[in-house]
């Protein structure tokens, strides 16, 4: 078995914080929130209209009509993020036509086309009225299907469906495939739709913040007065590559994927677990041959829910008590980007690493007994960031943790 080093040579982002790496970096540094009100949710019957406000990309002129019609909202986001990632990696169409590149994306729903299909059947009672576009839009694998055909990707090709850990697991699996010598390069990441069809069932669980009069203060990870998460979305993409291959083609190396850890809680479907979280983080550290003292920054999963934040705070304190690692949840600014979150938060962490700062956990005013022991960054901290741990946990007890490490200049 090979044991190759795996590096990141490109990344891209399309989120409520911005639609380019530079915009997002500035927003993170400024502690700027991307949360607002979606009035369509009020009309539709949501209890909470809060959401991340994500711009719709303009794909006319970039893609043909035939390419566009098979793309749901999250695939459009993923395409834009992937364009930026490939550009940063120095990979163009000619390269893709002559080299095998894989694609693994995290995506756990494609709600709007499913609902549109059902409406057509309810109203017309004729499946011939549906058309082929909705078939390809409605599948969970829609992001991979679209990206692989548009970019001519001929390597590994599948979707990770693992709730809010999907994007993180996609990076972890791409890392393992390259590490073992089965692929040289993989485009990976996560994508999440933000249309109002996607989140009504979560709204029914009373999972969302009701702080409607103060949208940008609604997402409050670790704060005693948090009252629920804020849904969000977009897409994040990373190009993972074998270190020697990257060097050989003169690629710019952003960082190294040093470790991947995972676990399952094996408990209730909505029940987080501090022991499960500890297992995933410990595995990632062990895989990276790193100790808790080596970690400079922890990008917490913390979604701004009372129970989830409490459990993660316990887990982080269990491993990192007495160490120097700063902690923040970028969901305080972005809301919970769900299926893309593990990938977007890897990108956010890498931007901090590149520019030597830790983004703040905004809206943190009052600690509770669980968050008080944490070394929370409640304002932007200018500091050298060499090694990062990024956590992602999801419904059904799926846990993922990634260790990302700055690499010495070639």
C-alpha positions as CSV (number, residue, x, y, z in Angstrom):
1,X,0.0,0.0,0.0
2,X,1.2,3.4,-0.9
3,X,1.4,6.2,1.7
4,X,1.6,9.3,-0.4
5,X,1.4,12.9,0.9
6,X,-1.8,14.7,-0.1
7,X,-1.9,18.4,-0.7
8,X,-4.4,21.1,-1.7
9,X,-3.5,23.0,-4.9
10,X,-6.8,24.8,-5.5
11,X,-9.9,26.0,-3.7
12,X,-13.1,27.9,-4.5
13,X,-16.1,29.2,-2.6
14,X,-19.6,30.5,-3.3
15,X,-21.3,31.4,-0.1
16,X,-23.2,34.1,1.8
17,X,-19.9,35.6,2.8
18,X,-18.9,36.2,-0.8
19,X,-18.4,34.6,-4.2
20,X,-14.6,34.6,-4.4
21,X,-11.8,33.6,-2.0
22,X,-10.8,37.3,-1.6
23,X,-14.3,38.5,-0.7
24,X,-14.7,35.6,1.8
25,X,-11.3,36.2,3.4
26,X,-12.2,39.9,3.9
27,X,-15.6,39.0,5.4
28,X,-14.1,36.4,7.8
29,X,-11.5,38.9,8.9
30,X,-14.1,41.6,9.5
31,X,-16.5,39.2,11.3
32,X,-19.2,40.0,8.8
33,X,-22.5,38.1,8.9
34,X,-24.2,36.8,5.7
35,X,-27.5,36.2,7.4
36,X,-30.8,37.8,6.3
37,X,-34.5,37.4,5.8
38,X,-36.1,35.3,3.0
39,X,-39.6,36.7,2.6
40,X,-40.6,33.7,0.5
41,X,-40.3,31.5,3.6
42,X,-42.9,33.6,5.4
43,X,-45.3,33.2,2.5
44,X,-44.5,29.5,2.3
45,X,-45.3,29.0,6.0
46,X,-41.9,28.8,7.8
47,X,-41.7,29.7,11.5
48,X,-38.4,31.3,10.8
49,X,-37.4,33.1,7.6
50,X,-33.8,33.5,8.6
51,X,-31.2,32.1,6.1
52,X,-27.8,32.8,4.6
53,X,-28.3,35.1,1.6
54,X,-26.4,33.4,-1.3
55,X,-26.3,35.1,-4.7
56,X,-27.5,33.2,-7.7
57,X,-24.8,32.7,-10.3
58,X,-25.3,33.8,-13.9
59,X,-24.3,30.8,-16.1
60,X,-25.4,32.1,-19.4
61,X,-22.3,32.6,-21.5
62,X,-20.4,30.2,-19.3
63,X,-22.4,27.0,-20.1
64,X,-24.7,25.9,-22.9
65,X,-28.4,25.6,-22.4
66,X,-28.1,21.8,-22.6
67,X,-25.6,21.9,-19.8
68,X,-27.6,24.3,-17.6
69,X,-31.0,22.6,-17.7
70,X,-29.7,19.6,-15.8
71,X,-28.3,21.7,-12.9
72,X,-30.3,22.4,-9.7
73,X,-29.3,25.3,-7.5
74,X,-26.6,23.5,-5.6
75,X,-24.9,22.2,-8.8
76,X,-24.7,25.8,-10.1
77,X,-23.0,26.8,-6.9
78,X,-20.6,23.9,-7.1
79,X,-19.8,24.7,-10.7
80,X,-18.8,28.3,-9.8
81,X,-16.7,27.1,-6.8
82,X,-15.0,24.4,-8.9
83,X,-14.1,27.0,-11.6
84,X,-12.2,29.0,-9.0
85,X,-10.6,25.9,-7.5
86,X,-9.3,24.6,-10.9
87,X,-8.1,28.1,-11.8
88,X,-6.1,28.3,-8.6
89,X,-4.7,24.8,-9.2
90,X,-3.5,25.8,-12.6
91,X,-5.7,23.2,-14.3
92,X,-7.4,24.1,-17.5
93,X,-9.6,22.3,-20.1
94,X,-6.6,20.9,-22.0
95,X,-5.2,19.5,-18.8
96,X,-8.5,17.8,-17.9
97,X,-8.8,16.3,-21.3
98,X,-5.3,14.7,-21.0
99,X,-5.2,13.7,-17.3
100,X,-7.5,11.6,-15.1
101,X,-9.2,13.7,-12.4
102,X,-11.8,12.4,-10.0
103,X,-14.7,14.1,-8.3
104,X,-16.3,13.4,-4.9
105,X,-18.8,15.9,-3.5
106,X,-20.9,16.0,-0.4
107,X,-24.6,16.5,-1.1
108,X,-27.6,15.1,0.8
109,X,-30.6,16.6,-0.9
110,X,-32.0,18.1,-4.1
111,X,-35.4,19.2,-2.9
112,X,-36.8,21.7,-5.3
113,X,-36.7,19.5,-8.4
114,X,-38.3,16.6,-6.5
115,X,-41.1,18.9,-5.3
116,X,-41.5,20.3,-8.9
117,X,-41.8,16.8,-10.3
118,X,-44.4,15.9,-7.7
119,X,-46.4,19.0,-8.5
120,X,-46.5,18.2,-12.2
121,X,-47.7,14.7,-11.5
122,X,-50.4,16.0,-9.1
123,X,-51.6,18.6,-11.6
124,X,-51.2,16.9,-15.0
125,X,-51.2,13.2,-14.1
126,X,-48.9,12.6,-17.0
127,X,-45.2,11.6,-16.5
128,X,-44.5,12.7,-20.1
129,X,-44.8,16.3,-18.8
130,X,-41.9,16.0,-16.5
131,X,-39.0,16.1,-18.9
132,X,-35.5,14.8,-18.6
133,X,-34.0,17.9,-16.8
134,X,-35.8,17.2,-13.6
135,X,-34.6,13.7,-13.5
136,X,-30.9,14.7,-13.4
137,X,-31.6,17.7,-11.1
138,X,-33.5,15.6,-8.5
139,X,-30.8,13.0,-7.8
140,X,-28.5,13.3,-4.8
141,X,-25.7,12.6,-7.2
142,X,-26.6,15.6,-9.3
143,X,-23.6,17.7,-8.4
144,X,-21.1,14.9,-9.4
145,X,-23.0,14.1,-12.5
146,X,-23.0,17.7,-13.7
147,X,-19.4,18.5,-12.7
148,X,-18.0,15.3,-14.3
149,X,-19.6,15.9,-17.6
150,X,-18.9,19.7,-17.8
151,X,-15.3,19.3,-16.8
152,X,-14.6,16.0,-18.5
153,X,-13.6,14.3,-15.3
154,X,-12.8,10.6,-15.8
155,X,-11.6,9.4,-12.4
156,X,-13.5,8.4,-9.3
157,X,-17.0,9.8,-9.3
158,X,-19.5,9.6,-6.5
159,X,-21.5,11.6,-3.9
160,X,-21.1,11.5,-0.2
161,X,-24.5,11.6,1.6
162,X,-23.7,12.0,5.3
163,X,-25.9,14.9,6.5
164,X,-23.9,17.9,7.8
165,X,-20.6,16.0,7.7
166,X,-21.0,15.3,3.9
167,X,-18.5,17.9,2.7
168,X,-15.9,16.9,5.3
169,X,-16.2,13.2,4.5
170,X,-15.8,14.0,0.8
171,X,-12.4,15.6,1.5
172,X,-11.5,12.7,3.8
173,X,-12.3,10.1,1.2
174,X,-10.5,11.9,-1.6
175,X,-7.5,12.2,0.7
176,X,-7.5,8.4,1.4
177,X,-7.8,7.5,-2.3
178,X,-4.9,9.7,-3.2
179,X,-2.8,8.6,-0.2
180,X,-3.3,5.0,-1.3
181,X,-2.2,5.7,-4.9
182,X,-5.5,5.0,-6.5
183,X,-5.9,8.6,-7.8
184,X,-3.5,11.4,-8.4
185,X,-6.0,14.3,-8.3
186,X,-9.6,14.7,-7.1
187,X,-11.9,17.6,-7.1
188,X,-13.9,17.4,-3.9
189,X,-16.1,19.6,-1.7
190,X,-19.7,20.1,-0.7
191,X,-22.9,21.8,-2.0
192,X,-26.1,22.9,-0.4
193,X,-29.3,24.4,-1.9
194,X,-30.8,27.4,-0.1
195,X,-34.2,27.6,-1.8
196,X,-37.2,27.6,0.6
197,X,-38.2,24.1,-0.5
198,X,-35.1,22.6,1.1
199,X,-35.5,23.3,4.7
200,X,-39.2,23.2,5.7
201,X,-38.8,19.8,7.4
202,X,-36.0,21.2,9.6
203,X,-38.1,24.3,10.4
204,X,-40.8,21.8,11.5
205,X,-38.4,20.5,14.1
206,X,-38.1,23.9,15.7
207,X,-34.4,23.8,14.9
208,X,-34.1,27.3,13.6
209,X,-33.5,30.6,15.5
210,X,-36.5,32.8,16.0
211,X,-34.3,36.0,16.5
212,X,-36.0,37.5,13.4
213,X,-35.7,41.1,14.5
214,X,-31.9,40.8,14.5
215,X,-30.9,38.5,11.6
216,X,-27.2,39.0,11.8
217,X,-27.2,38.3,15.5
218,X,-29.3,35.1,15.2
219,X,-26.5,32.5,14.8
220,X,-24.8,32.4,18.3
221,X,-22.6,29.3,18.6
222,X,-21.6,28.6,22.2
223,X,-23.5,31.6,23.6
224,X,-25.7,30.9,26.5
225,X,-28.7,32.6,24.8
226,X,-28.6,30.7,21.5
227,X,-32.0,29.6,20.4
228,X,-31.3,27.5,17.3
229,X,-29.3,27.4,14.0
230,X,-29.7,29.5,10.9
231,X,-29.8,27.5,7.6
232,X,-27.5,28.5,4.8
233,X,-25.7,27.1,1.8
234,X,-23.7,27.5,-1.4
235,X,-20.7,25.4,-2.4
236,X,-17.0,24.9,-1.7
237,X,-14.5,23.0,-3.8
238,X,-10.9,21.9,-3.3
239,X,-8.4,20.2,-5.6
240,X,-6.6,17.5,-3.7
241,X,-3.4,16.1,-5.3
242,X,-0.5,13.8,-4.8
243,X,2.4,15.9,-3.5
244,X,5.0,14.7,-6.0
245,X,2.6,15.2,-8.9
246,X,1.9,18.7,-7.7
247,X,5.6,19.5,-7.5
248,X,6.3,18.0,-10.9
249,X,3.8,20.3,-12.6
250,X,4.8,23.3,-10.6
251,X,1.5,23.7,-8.9
252,X,1.0,26.2,-6.1
253,X,0.6,24.1,-2.9
254,X,-1.8,25.7,-0.4
255,X,-1.6,23.2,2.4
256,X,-1.4,19.5,3.2
257,X,-4.3,17.3,4.3
258,X,-2.5,15.7,7.2
259,X,-5.2,13.7,8.9
260,X,-8.8,12.4,8.7
261,X,-10.8,11.0,11.5
262,X,-14.4,9.7,11.6
263,X,-16.8,7.9,13.9
264,X,-20.5,7.1,14.4
265,X,-22.3,7.7,17.6
266,X,-24.6,4.6,17.4
267,X,-27.3,6.4,19.4
268,X,-30.5,8.4,18.7
269,X,-30.9,9.8,15.2
270,X,-30.8,13.4,16.5
271,X,-28.5,12.7,19.5
272,X,-25.0,14.2,19.4
273,X,-22.2,12.4,21.4
274,X,-19.2,13.8,23.1
275,X,-17.5,10.4,23.0
276,X,-18.2,10.1,19.2
277,X,-16.8,13.6,18.7
278,X,-13.7,12.8,20.7
279,X,-13.1,9.6,18.7
280,X,-13.3,11.5,15.4
281,X,-10.9,14.2,16.5
282,X,-8.5,11.8,18.2
283,X,-8.4,9.7,15.0
284,X,-7.6,12.7,12.9
285,X,-4.8,13.8,15.2
286,X,-3.4,10.3,15.3
287,X,-3.5,10.0,11.5
288,X,-1.7,13.4,11.3
289,X,0.8,12.3,13.9
290,X,-0.1,15.4,15.8
291,X,-0.7,16.2,19.4
292,X,-3.3,18.6,20.8
293,X,-0.5,21.1,21.4
294,X,0.2,21.1,17.7
295,X,-3.2,22.5,16.8
296,X,-3.3,26.3,16.4
297,X,-7.0,26.7,15.5
298,X,-10.1,24.5,15.8
299,X,-13.0,25.3,13.4
300,X,-15.8,24.0,15.6
301,X,-18.9,22.4,14.1
302,X,-21.0,24.3,16.6
303,X,-24.3,25.2,14.9
304,X,-25.9,27.4,17.6
305,X,-28.2,24.7,19.0
306,X,-28.2,24.2,22.8
307,X,-27.5,20.5,22.8
308,X,-25.1,20.3,19.9
309,X,-22.9,23.1,21.1
310,X,-22.8,21.7,24.6
311,X,-21.7,18.3,23.5
312,X,-18.9,19.7,21.2
313,X,-17.7,22.0,23.9
314,X,-17.3,19.0,26.2
315,X,-15.4,17.1,23.6
316,X,-13.1,19.9,22.7
317,X,-12.4,20.6,26.4
318,X,-11.7,16.9,26.9
319,X,-8.9,16.9,24.4
320,X,-7.6,20.5,24.3
321,X,-7.9,21.7,27.9
322,X,-4.7,23.6,28.7
323,X,-3.5,23.9,25.1
324,X,-3.1,27.0,23.1
325,X,-5.6,26.2,20.3
326,X,-8.0,29.0,19.5
327,X,-11.6,28.0,18.9
328,X,-14.3,29.6,16.8
329,X,-17.4,28.6,14.8
330,X,-17.6,30.4,11.5
331,X,-21.3,29.4,11.5
332,X,-21.8,32.5,13.7
333,X,-21.3,34.4,10.4
334,X,-22.5,32.0,7.7
335,X,-25.2,30.1,9.5
336,X,-25.2,26.3,9.1
337,X,-24.3,25.5,5.5
338,X,-25.4,21.9,6.0
339,X,-24.1,19.5,3.3
340,X,-21.4,21.9,2.2
341,X,-20.3,23.0,5.7
342,X,-17.4,20.5,6.1
343,X,-15.9,21.7,2.8
344,X,-16.6,25.4,3.2
345,X,-15.2,25.4,6.7
346,X,-12.0,23.7,5.4
347,X,-11.7,26.6,2.9
348,X,-12.4,29.2,5.6
349,X,-9.7,27.6,7.8
350,X,-7.2,27.6,4.9
351,X,-7.9,31.3,4.2
352,X,-7.0,32.0,7.9
353,X,-3.9,29.9,7.5
354,X,-2.8,31.7,4.4
355,X,-3.4,35.2,5.9
356,X,-2.4,34.5,9.5
357,X,-5.5,35.2,11.4
358,X,-8.3,33.5,13.3
359,X,-11.8,34.6,12.4
360,X,-14.1,35.5,15.3
361,X,-17.0,33.6,16.9
362,X,-19.3,36.6,16.6
363,X,-22.4,37.1,18.7
364,X,-20.8,35.5,21.7
365,X,-21.8,37.6,24.7
366,X,-22.4,35.2,27.6
367,X,-20.7,31.8,28.1
368,X,-22.4,28.9,29.7
369,X,-20.8,26.3,31.9
370,X,-19.7,24.3,28.9
371,X,-18.3,27.0,26.6
372,X,-16.6,28.9,29.5
373,X,-13.5,26.7,29.5
374,X,-12.9,27.0,25.7
375,X,-10.2,29.3,24.3
376,X,-12.8,31.1,22.1
377,X,-11.8,33.8,19.7
378,X,-14.6,36.3,20.1
379,X,-12.8,38.9,18.1
380,X,-10.4,38.5,15.1
381,X,-7.0,37.4,16.3
382,X,-3.9,38.1,14.2
383,X,-1.7,35.1,14.7
384,X,0.3,32.5,12.8
385,X,-1.9,29.5,11.9
386,X,0.1,26.5,10.9
387,X,-2.1,23.6,11.8
388,X,-5.9,23.4,11.9
389,X,-8.5,20.9,13.1
390,X,-11.9,21.2,11.4
391,X,-14.9,19.4,12.9
392,X,-18.2,18.3,11.2
393,X,-21.0,16.3,12.8
394,X,-24.3,15.3,11.4
395,X,-27.7,13.7,12.1
396,X,-27.6,10.0,12.4
397,X,-24.4,10.3,14.5
398,X,-21.9,10.7,11.6
399,X,-18.7,12.5,12.7
400,X,-15.7,13.8,10.6
401,X,-12.6,15.7,11.5
402,X,-9.8,17.0,9.3
403,X,-6.3,18.1,10.2
404,X,-4.9,20.7,7.7
405,X,-1.3,21.7,7.8
406,X,0.8,24.6,6.3
407,X,3.5,23.2,4.2
408,X,7.0,24.6,3.8
409,X,7.6,26.6,0.6
410,X,8.9,24.5,-2.2
